């Protein structure tokens, strides 16, 4: 029910016939009118009490019919308005210099996805409506969103979820199964109170089926009502149902309790296997041994040859680049020719590694900052990465930190991506050159885990700026970069209920910490923190970079 409808219903007086007399007695409009008529000695008409009682019963019935819907809708909107107030309270005080390493306001919020007392326990396997099979699609992080949504869909359908199957046929060509990447026993046990999950459909049940499992693909971002109206009847009729290409197949805005289930799945239940987790933590430890702080820069996928060709962008590589990407582009018959410069000016092209480096330097990160580059195959190889390495000599990749230990993972792109995911999640600052699936998933997780500094490049403004940087000095360029990134630095006030993908902005799972709990560590006086609200630490003094305008 929309706001307008709720408003129309809410203005209907609940009991229009009742007024309070000054003496405290309750009188009706009709009673008041009768008093006036009697004072004027007018003849009184007989009252049909049966008609009055019938009318009152009708009004009470209508009120009881609508009140529940109105109240629930008003509560739904009030929850969101109260949540918005938490973020709006920071507006206007978020205008000073930004601490480039951390948010001064992160302590005011924390991740909260605990199930409420009213959230009923999972339906047992034998009492469920059937078995739900899920075929996840895409790379690691795209599949991660699909798995999180699959758990919620199973909950909506009161179905028993079979451990999802991962995509083996996409661009990444990785034949890893769920158990090779995620701790399947932890996944099942952690969500046991929310959804019943099994590793496979029982053989005895499969042998008793007259027909093979029914297979279907639901539309993207389908609301819960679609699953109840269109999917549930098939599941109940066939007992086993398979949903294919399951990525972003559930609506973005759903009930808060279901959103919290999304968070419990994504941020807690999906834990990597021990070998992946241990190696990822080793890389984090080795980065920490070299520097107190480090930045993780994600360049993977969107700067790989296939993705660049698909984007239709041009990055200054001359005829060689145009020919190579053009040939790759022919693989997609449906793609049309695009204006490469126009796409870049509209901010639809990923930043080059050089542009990522310039952005970081302009924001205030010095050239002795340690950088971890989460990267697959980069178009142009070392030649493309050299400008970034020149700007940040302390440049590391997983291959540089653990070449021998990585060898057993080399044939599996999803497991390599999981290692990059761990290091990027543990970094002090995370920046990506695109807004792909890994960027969104990590941005949401870092917000949930304490609003760790996460920089999302404002490509709509940076694209044209990078094309014009030869026509301005470094000070002007740096000032523009900082201006363009206000609201893109991962501050808590960037959160808005309903903004963007829920996996990137998990607003239902972010709670405000009471002001009394945010204590100044030096004085242990909460009022000290309140007095300092709105004051930000000064960023490092901007360092001039000679030759920054060079392409």
C-alpha positions as CSV (number, residue, x, y, z in Angstrom):
1,X,0.0,0.0,0.0
2,X,1.4,3.3,-1.0
3,X,1.9,6.5,1.1
4,X,-1.0,8.3,-0.7
5,X,-3.4,5.4,0.0
6,X,-2.3,5.1,3.6
7,X,-2.7,8.9,4.0
8,X,-6.2,8.8,2.5
9,X,-7.3,6.1,4.9
10,X,-5.6,7.6,7.9
11,X,-7.6,10.9,7.6
12,X,-10.9,9.0,7.9
13,X,-12.0,9.7,11.4
14,X,-12.2,6.5,13.4
15,X,-15.4,7.4,15.3
16,X,-17.0,10.5,13.6
17,X,-20.1,10.5,15.7
18,X,-18.4,10.9,19.1
19,X,-17.6,14.1,20.9
20,X,-16.5,14.7,24.5
21,X,-18.7,17.0,26.6
22,X,-16.9,19.4,28.9
23,X,-18.4,17.6,31.9
24,X,-16.7,14.4,30.8
25,X,-19.7,12.6,29.3
26,X,-19.6,11.4,25.8
27,X,-22.2,12.8,23.4
28,X,-23.0,12.2,19.8
29,X,-23.6,14.7,17.1
30,X,-27.2,13.7,16.9
31,X,-27.5,14.2,20.7
32,X,-26.2,17.7,20.3
33,X,-28.6,18.4,17.5
34,X,-31.4,17.1,19.6
35,X,-30.5,19.4,22.4
36,X,-30.7,22.4,20.1
37,X,-34.1,21.3,18.7
38,X,-35.5,20.7,22.2
39,X,-34.4,24.2,23.3
40,X,-36.3,25.6,20.4
41,X,-39.4,23.5,21.3
42,X,-39.3,21.7,18.0
43,X,-41.2,18.5,17.6
44,X,-38.9,15.4,18.0
45,X,-39.0,12.7,15.4
46,X,-38.8,9.1,16.6
47,X,-35.3,7.5,16.3
48,X,-34.9,4.2,14.5
49,X,-32.4,2.6,16.9
50,X,-32.1,-0.5,14.7
51,X,-30.9,1.7,11.9
52,X,-28.4,3.5,14.2
53,X,-27.0,0.2,15.5
54,X,-26.7,-1.2,12.0
55,X,-24.8,1.9,10.8
56,X,-22.5,1.7,13.8
57,X,-21.7,-2.0,13.2
58,X,-21.0,-1.2,9.5
59,X,-18.6,1.6,10.5
60,X,-16.9,-0.7,13.1
61,X,-16.5,-3.4,10.4
62,X,-15.0,-1.0,7.9
63,X,-12.6,0.4,10.6
64,X,-11.4,-3.0,11.6
65,X,-10.9,-3.9,7.9
66,X,-8.7,-1.0,7.1
67,X,-7.0,-0.2,10.5
68,X,-4.7,-3.2,10.4
69,X,-3.4,-2.4,6.9
70,X,-3.0,1.3,7.6
71,X,-1.2,0.7,10.9
72,X,1.1,-1.8,9.3
73,X,1.9,0.5,6.4
74,X,2.4,3.5,8.7
75,X,4.7,1.4,10.9
76,X,6.7,0.3,7.8
77,X,7.2,3.9,6.6
78,X,7.9,5.2,10.1
79,X,10.7,2.6,10.6
80,X,12.3,3.9,7.4
81,X,11.8,7.5,8.4
82,X,13.4,6.9,11.8
83,X,16.3,5.0,10.1
84,X,16.7,7.9,7.7
85,X,16.9,10.4,10.6
86,X,20.0,8.6,11.8
87,X,21.8,9.4,8.6
88,X,20.3,12.9,8.0
89,X,21.5,13.9,11.4
90,X,25.1,13.8,10.1
91,X,24.3,16.0,7.1
92,X,25.6,19.5,7.4
93,X,28.3,18.3,9.8
94,X,30.0,16.3,7.1
95,X,31.5,19.2,5.2
96,X,35.0,19.5,6.7
97,X,38.2,17.9,5.6
98,X,37.9,14.1,5.3
99,X,40.2,11.7,7.2
100,X,41.3,9.7,4.2
101,X,42.0,6.5,6.2
102,X,38.8,6.2,8.3
103,X,35.4,7.7,8.9
104,X,35.1,9.8,12.1
105,X,31.4,8.7,12.3
106,X,31.8,5.0,11.9
107,X,31.5,4.4,15.7
108,X,27.9,5.7,15.6
109,X,26.6,2.8,13.6
110,X,27.0,-1.0,13.6
111,X,25.8,-4.0,11.7
112,X,22.7,-5.6,13.1
113,X,21.0,-8.6,11.5
114,X,19.8,-10.6,14.5
115,X,16.5,-12.4,13.9
116,X,13.5,-11.0,15.8
117,X,11.4,-13.0,18.3
118,X,8.5,-12.8,15.9
119,X,10.5,-14.5,13.1
120,X,9.3,-18.0,13.2
121,X,11.6,-21.0,13.1
122,X,12.3,-22.9,9.8
123,X,9.8,-25.4,8.6
124,X,11.2,-29.0,9.0
125,X,12.2,-30.8,5.9
126,X,9.3,-33.3,5.9
127,X,6.7,-30.5,6.5
128,X,8.0,-28.1,3.8
129,X,6.4,-27.4,0.5
130,X,9.1,-29.2,-1.4
131,X,12.8,-29.0,-2.4
132,X,14.2,-25.9,-4.0
133,X,17.2,-26.3,-6.3
134,X,19.2,-23.2,-7.3
135,X,21.6,-22.7,-10.2
136,X,23.7,-19.7,-9.3
137,X,25.1,-17.6,-12.2
138,X,28.2,-15.6,-13.0
139,X,31.5,-15.2,-11.1
140,X,32.1,-15.6,-7.4
141,X,30.5,-12.4,-6.2
142,X,27.5,-12.5,-8.5
143,X,26.9,-16.1,-7.3
144,X,27.2,-14.8,-3.7
145,X,24.2,-12.4,-4.3
146,X,22.3,-15.3,-5.9
147,X,22.9,-17.6,-2.9
148,X,21.8,-14.9,-0.4
149,X,18.6,-14.3,-2.3
150,X,18.0,-18.1,-2.7
151,X,17.9,-18.5,1.1
152,X,15.3,-15.7,1.3
153,X,13.2,-17.2,-1.5
154,X,13.3,-20.6,0.2
155,X,12.0,-18.9,3.4
156,X,9.2,-17.2,1.4
157,X,8.2,-20.5,-0.1
158,X,8.5,-22.5,3.1
159,X,10.8,-24.8,1.0
160,X,13.7,-27.0,1.9
161,X,16.8,-25.4,0.1
162,X,19.3,-27.7,-1.5
163,X,22.8,-26.4,-1.4
164,X,23.1,-24.2,-4.5
165,X,25.0,-25.3,-7.6
166,X,27.7,-22.9,-8.9
167,X,28.1,-21.7,-12.5
168,X,30.7,-23.8,-14.4
169,X,30.0,-22.4,-17.9
170,X,30.4,-18.6,-17.7
171,X,33.3,-16.5,-18.8
172,X,35.3,-17.5,-15.7
173,X,35.2,-21.3,-16.6
174,X,35.7,-22.5,-13.0
175,X,34.5,-26.0,-12.2
176,X,34.6,-25.3,-8.4
177,X,31.6,-26.5,-6.4
178,X,30.0,-24.9,-3.4
179,X,32.0,-27.1,-1.0
180,X,35.3,-26.1,-2.7
181,X,34.7,-22.4,-1.9
182,X,32.4,-22.2,1.1
183,X,32.2,-24.1,4.4
184,X,29.0,-26.0,3.6
185,X,28.5,-27.4,7.1
186,X,28.8,-23.9,8.7
187,X,26.3,-22.6,6.0
188,X,23.7,-25.2,6.9
189,X,24.1,-25.0,10.7
190,X,24.2,-21.2,10.8
191,X,20.9,-20.8,9.0
192,X,19.2,-23.8,10.6
193,X,16.7,-21.6,12.5
194,X,15.8,-19.6,9.4
195,X,15.7,-22.2,6.5
196,X,16.1,-25.9,6.3
197,X,19.0,-26.7,4.0
198,X,20.2,-30.1,2.8
199,X,23.1,-31.1,0.7
200,X,21.0,-33.1,-1.8
201,X,17.5,-34.3,-2.4
202,X,17.2,-37.7,-0.8
203,X,17.7,-40.6,-3.3
204,X,14.6,-42.4,-2.1
205,X,12.5,-39.3,-2.8
206,X,14.0,-38.8,-6.3
207,X,13.3,-42.4,-7.2
208,X,9.7,-42.0,-6.2
209,X,9.2,-39.0,-8.5
210,X,7.1,-39.7,-11.6
211,X,8.7,-36.7,-13.5
212,X,12.1,-35.0,-13.4
213,X,12.4,-31.7,-11.4
214,X,10.6,-28.8,-13.0
215,X,12.9,-26.1,-14.3
216,X,12.1,-22.5,-14.7
217,X,13.7,-19.0,-14.7
218,X,12.0,-16.2,-12.9
219,X,12.2,-12.6,-14.0
220,X,14.9,-10.4,-12.5
221,X,14.1,-8.6,-9.3
222,X,10.8,-10.4,-8.8
223,X,8.9,-9.4,-5.6
224,X,7.9,-12.0,-3.0
225,X,4.3,-11.9,-4.3
226,X,5.5,-13.3,-7.6
227,X,7.1,-16.3,-5.9
228,X,3.9,-17.0,-3.9
229,X,1.6,-16.6,-6.9
230,X,3.7,-18.2,-9.7
231,X,6.4,-20.4,-8.2
232,X,4.8,-21.8,-5.1
233,X,1.9,-23.7,-6.9
234,X,4.5,-25.4,-9.2
235,X,6.6,-26.3,-6.2
236,X,3.6,-27.8,-4.3
237,X,2.5,-29.7,-7.4
238,X,6.0,-31.1,-8.4
239,X,7.7,-31.3,-5.0
240,X,11.1,-30.5,-6.5
241,X,11.7,-27.2,-8.4
242,X,14.9,-25.9,-10.0
243,X,15.4,-22.1,-10.6
244,X,18.2,-21.4,-13.1
245,X,20.4,-18.4,-13.8
246,X,19.6,-17.3,-10.3
247,X,21.3,-13.8,-10.0
248,X,19.4,-10.7,-8.9
249,X,16.1,-12.6,-9.2
250,X,14.6,-11.2,-6.0
251,X,13.4,-7.6,-5.5
252,X,15.6,-5.1,-3.9
253,X,13.1,-3.7,-1.4
254,X,11.5,-6.4,0.7
255,X,10.4,-6.8,4.3
256,X,13.0,-5.8,6.9
257,X,13.1,-9.2,8.5
258,X,13.8,-10.8,5.1
259,X,16.5,-8.2,4.5
260,X,18.2,-9.2,7.7
261,X,18.1,-12.8,6.6
262,X,19.9,-11.6,3.4
263,X,22.6,-10.1,5.7
264,X,22.9,-13.1,8.0
265,X,23.5,-15.2,4.9
266,X,25.9,-12.9,3.1
267,X,27.9,-11.6,6.0
268,X,27.9,-14.6,8.4
269,X,26.7,-17.9,6.8
270,X,28.9,-17.7,3.6
271,X,32.2,-18.4,5.2
272,X,35.1,-19.5,3.0
273,X,36.7,-22.9,3.3
274,X,39.7,-23.2,5.7
275,X,42.4,-23.3,2.9
276,X,41.1,-20.2,1.3
277,X,40.6,-18.4,4.6
278,X,44.0,-19.3,5.9
279,X,45.9,-18.1,2.8
280,X,43.9,-14.9,2.6
281,X,44.7,-14.1,6.2
282,X,48.4,-14.9,5.5
283,X,48.4,-12.2,2.8
284,X,46.8,-9.7,5.2
285,X,49.4,-10.5,7.8
286,X,52.2,-10.0,5.3
287,X,50.8,-6.6,4.2
288,X,50.4,-5.5,7.9
289,X,54.0,-6.5,8.6
290,X,55.2,-4.0,6.0
291,X,52.8,-1.1,6.8
292,X,50.3,-0.1,9.5
293,X,47.8,0.9,6.8
294,X,47.3,-0.3,3.3
295,X,44.9,0.3,0.4
296,X,43.3,-2.5,-1.6
297,X,42.6,-1.5,-5.2
298,X,40.3,-3.7,-7.2
299,X,40.9,-3.8,-11.0
300,X,39.7,-7.3,-11.8
301,X,37.2,-8.2,-14.5
302,X,36.2,-4.8,-15.7
303,X,39.7,-4.2,-17.0
304,X,40.1,-7.6,-18.5
305,X,40.1,-7.9,-22.4
306,X,36.6,-9.4,-22.7
307,X,35.0,-6.8,-20.4
308,X,36.8,-3.9,-22.1
309,X,35.7,-5.0,-25.5
310,X,32.1,-5.4,-24.2
311,X,32.2,-1.8,-22.8
312,X,33.1,-0.3,-26.2
313,X,35.6,2.1,-24.4
314,X,38.9,3.2,-25.7
315,X,42.0,3.8,-23.5
316,X,44.6,5.3,-25.7
317,X,46.3,2.2,-27.0
318,X,46.2,3.3,-30.6
319,X,45.3,1.1,-33.6
320,X,46.5,-2.0,-31.8
321,X,44.0,-1.6,-29.1
322,X,41.2,-0.7,-31.4
323,X,41.9,-3.8,-33.6
324,X,42.2,-6.3,-30.7
325,X,39.2,-5.1,-28.8
326,X,37.2,-4.9,-32.0
327,X,37.9,-8.5,-32.8
328,X,36.9,-9.6,-29.3
329,X,33.7,-7.5,-29.6
330,X,32.7,-9.5,-32.7
331,X,31.9,-12.4,-30.4
332,X,28.7,-10.7,-29.4
333,X,26.5,-10.4,-32.5
334,X,24.0,-8.2,-30.8
335,X,26.5,-5.4,-29.9
336,X,26.2,-2.2,-31.8
337,X,28.9,0.3,-32.5
338,X,29.3,3.0,-29.8
339,X,31.1,6.3,-29.5
340,X,34.1,5.5,-27.3
341,X,34.7,9.1,-26.3
342,X,31.0,9.6,-25.6
343,X,30.9,6.6,-23.4
344,X,33.9,7.8,-21.5
345,X,32.5,11.3,-21.0
346,X,29.3,9.8,-19.7
347,X,31.3,7.9,-17.1
348,X,30.5,4.4,-18.4
349,X,34.1,3.4,-18.8
350,X,36.3,1.9,-16.0
351,X,39.2,4.0,-14.8
352,X,42.6,2.9,-16.1
353,X,45.2,1.8,-13.5
354,X,46.9,5.2,-14.1
355,X,43.7,7.1,-13.4
356,X,43.1,5.1,-10.3
357,X,46.6,6.1,-9.1
358,X,46.0,9.8,-9.9
359,X,42.7,9.7,-8.0
360,X,44.3,8.3,-4.9
361,X,47.1,10.8,-5.0
362,X,44.6,13.7,-5.5
363,X,42.6,12.5,-2.5
364,X,45.8,12.8,-0.4
365,X,47.4,9.4,-0.3
366,X,51.2,9.8,-0.3
367,X,53.5,7.8,-2.7
368,X,54.9,5.7,0.2
369,X,51.4,4.2,0.8
370,X,51.2,0.5,0.4
371,X,48.9,-0.8,-2.3
372,X,47.4,-4.3,-2.7
373,X,46.1,-4.8,-6.2
374,X,43.3,-7.3,-6.5
375,X,43.6,-8.2,-10.1
376,X,43.0,-10.9,-12.7
377,X,44.4,-10.6,-16.2
378,X,44.9,-6.9,-17.0
379,X,44.6,-5.8,-20.6
380,X,48.1,-4.6,-21.6
381,X,49.8,-6.5,-18.7
382,X,52.7,-4.8,-17.0
383,X,52.7,-1.9,-19.4
384,X,49.2,-0.9,-18.3
385,X,50.1,-1.3,-14.6
386,X,53.4,0.6,-14.7
387,X,51.9,4.1,-14.2
388,X,50.1,2.9,-11.1
389,X,53.3,1.3,-9.8
390,X,55.2,4.5,-10.5
391,X,52.8,6.5,-8.4
392,X,52.8,3.9,-5.6
393,X,56.1,2.0,-5.6
394,X,54.9,-0.2,-2.6
395,X,52.8,-2.2,-5.0
396,X,51.8,-5.8,-4.2
397,X,49.6,-8.6,-5.6
398,X,48.7,-12.0,-4.3
399,X,51.2,-13.5,-6.7
400,X,54.0,-11.3,-5.3
401,X,53.1,-12.2,-1.7
402,X,52.6,-15.9,-2.0
403,X,53.5,-17.3,-5.4
404,X,54.3,-20.8,-4.3
405,X,51.3,-21.1,-2.0
406,X,49.0,-19.9,-4.7
407,X,49.9,-22.6,-7.3
408,X,47.2,-25.0,-6.2
409,X,44.6,-22.3,-6.7
410,X,45.7,-21.1,-10.1
411,X,43.3,-23.3,-12.2
412,X,40.3,-21.9,-10.2
413,X,39.5,-18.3,-10.8
414,X,36.7,-18.2,-8.2
415,X,39.0,-19.4,-5.4
416,X,41.6,-16.8,-6.4
417,X,38.9,-14.1,-6.4
418,X,38.0,-15.3,-2.8
419,X,41.5,-14.7,-1.7
420,X,41.4,-11.2,-3.2
421,X,38.0,-10.7,-1.4
422,X,39.5,-11.5,2.0
423,X,42.5,-9.1,1.6
424,X,40.3,-6.3,0.2
425,X,37.8,-6.8,3.1
426,X,40.6,-6.5,5.6
427,X,42.2,-3.4,4.1
428,X,42.0,0.0,5.7
429,X,40.8,1.6,2.4
430,X,39.1,-0.1,-0.5
431,X,38.8,1.5,-4.0
432,X,37.7,0.0,-7.2
433,X,37.9,1.2,-10.8
434,X,34.4,0.0,-11.5
435,X,31.0,-0.6,-9.9
436,X,30.8,-4.3,-10.6
437,X,29.6,-7.2,-8.4
438,X,32.7,-7.4,-6.2
439,X,32.7,-3.6,-5.7
440,X,29.1,-3.7,-4.6
441,X,29.4,-6.8,-2.4
442,X,32.5,-5.5,-0.6
443,X,31.1,-2.0,-0.2
444,X,28.0,-3.5,1.6
445,X,30.1,-5.8,3.8
446,X,32.5,-3.0,4.8
447,X,29.5,-0.8,5.7
448,X,28.1,-3.6,7.8
449,X,31.4,-4.3,9.5
450,X,31.9,-0.8,10.7
451,X,31.9,1.6,7.8
452,X,35.5,1.0,6.8
453,X,36.7,3.5,4.3
454,X,35.4,2.5,0.9
455,X,35.9,4.8,-2.0
456,X,33.5,4.5,-4.9
457,X,34.9,6.6,-7.9
458,X,32.4,9.1,-9.2
459,X,33.0,8.1,-12.8
460,X,30.4,10.4,-14.2
461,X,32.5,13.4,-13.1
462,X,35.9,11.7,-13.3
463,X,35.5,10.5,-16.9
464,X,35.3,14.0,-18.4
465,X,37.9,15.3,-15.9
466,X,40.5,12.7,-16.8
467,X,40.0,13.6,-20.5
468,X,40.7,17.3,-19.7
469,X,43.5,16.9,-17.1
470,X,46.2,18.0,-19.6
471,X,44.6,21.5,-19.6
472,X,44.9,22.2,-15.8
473,X,47.6,22.2,-13.2
474,X,47.8,19.6,-10.4
475,X,46.3,21.8,-7.7
476,X,43.2,22.4,-9.8
477,X,42.9,18.7,-10.8
478,X,43.3,17.5,-7.1
479,X,40.8,20.1,-5.9
480,X,38.2,18.9,-8.5
481,X,38.8,15.2,-7.6
482,X,38.2,15.9,-3.9
483,X,35.1,17.9,-4.7
484,X,33.7,15.2,-6.9
485,X,34.2,12.5,-4.3
486,X,32.1,14.2,-1.5
487,X,29.4,11.6,-0.9
488,X,31.6,8.8,-2.5
489,X,34.0,8.1,0.4
490,X,31.9,5.5,2.3
491,X,30.7,7.8,5.0
492,X,27.6,6.6,7.0
493,X,25.4,9.4,5.7
494,X,25.7,8.0,2.2
495,X,23.3,5.3,3.3
496,X,19.7,5.8,2.2
497,X,16.8,3.3,2.6
498,X,16.0,2.1,-1.0
499,X,19.2,3.6,-2.5
500,X,20.9,1.4,-5.0
501,X,21.3,-2.4,-4.6
502,X,20.6,-3.7,-1.2
503,X,23.9,-5.7,-1.3
504,X,25.7,-2.4,-1.7
505,X,23.6,-0.4,0.8
506,X,22.3,-2.8,3.5
507,X,20.3,-0.1,5.2
508,X,18.0,-2.6,7.1
509,X,21.0,-4.2,8.7
510,X,22.7,-1.0,10.0
511,X,21.7,0.3,13.4
512,X,22.5,3.5,15.3
513,X,24.6,3.1,18.4
514,X,23.3,5.1,21.4
515,X,25.2,8.3,21.9
516,X,26.1,7.3,25.5
517,X,28.0,4.2,24.1
518,X,30.2,6.4,21.9
519,X,32.7,7.5,24.6
520,X,35.7,9.6,24.1
521,X,38.6,7.3,24.8
522,X,40.6,10.0,26.5
523,X,38.0,11.4,28.9
524,X,35.4,8.6,29.0
525,X,32.9,11.5,28.8
526,X,30.1,10.9,26.2
527,X,29.5,14.7,26.1
528,X,33.1,15.1,24.8
529,X,32.2,13.0,21.8
530,X,29.0,15.0,21.3
531,X,30.9,18.3,21.4
532,X,33.3,17.0,18.8
533,X,30.6,15.7,16.5
534,X,31.1,17.4,13.2
535,X,34.8,18.0,13.6
536,X,37.0,15.9,11.3
537,X,40.6,15.1,11.4
538,X,42.7,17.0,8.9
539,X,43.8,14.9,5.9
540,X,47.5,14.6,5.1
541,X,49.1,17.6,3.5
542,X,48.6,17.4,-0.2
543,X,51.8,16.5,-2.0
544,X,52.5,17.9,-5.5
545,X,53.1,15.3,-8.1
546,X,55.4,16.2,-10.9
547,X,54.3,14.9,-14.2
548,X,50.8,14.1,-13.0
549,X,49.3,15.5,-16.2
550,X,51.3,12.9,-18.3
551,X,49.1,10.3,-19.8
